[in-house]
Amino acid sequence: MKSIHICVFGASITWGAFDTEKGGWVDRLKIYFFNQEDENYASVYNLAVSGATTEDVLKRFDVDCEARRPNIIIFSIGNNDSQFIKSQNKTQTSIEKFRKNLDNLLEKASKYAEKIVFFGLTGVEEEKTMPVYWNSDAFYSNENIRQYDSIIEDFCRDKNLKYISLKGILEEGDWEDGLHPNAKGHEKIFEKIKPEVLSIFQEVKD
């Protein structure tokens, strides 16, 4: 039986912040595979770090992959890149740098995985994120998030990669603090991505 390893890279939403029920959508995916028969089992590794940007993922990417040897790599990253820093009058990662980082992530990931997937970005409740309560200098806007999300989508189209959109999936009542989903929001993300990930899993397993 072929051993399938799924590595998921991202930031606090991917890490599972504020899901007090099951630890986030990645852990829900892990639990799902735990409950499958042997031939349908995959090891799911949550390699997300709170606050991470694409630049942060690049710095530790090879070490994480060398240790786990993934067949499938999922990137769910970009919200923090789109963060507007008021005191500097710029986003945390420029548009040009963000595109370059996506190229570099793909180059690195291609050395390890058979399948590489990018998830789109979730929106925010701007009345709570302009600025966020924990940092008066940090602003998350839906306009910036849509711009960075479009870059991811266009990048995947150009590179013939799987892109899974999360546009509009979260509604009022699905956020904990305007930026991070609560347990209900994580469940919605899980239910959206589960069939997509299972399809990719079957392709790799077969």
Buried (B, 14 or more C-beta within 10 A) or exposed (E): EEEBBBBBBBBBBBBBBBBEEBBBBBBBBBEBBEEEEEEBBBBBBBBBBBEBBBBBBBEEBEEBBEEBEBBBBBBBBBBBBBBBBEEEEEBBBEBEBBBBBBEBBBEBBEEBBEBBBBBBBBBBBBEBBBBBEEEEEBBBBBEBBBBBBEBBBEBBEEBEBBBBBBEEBBEEEBBBBBBBBBBBBBBBBBEBBBEBBBEBBEEBBE
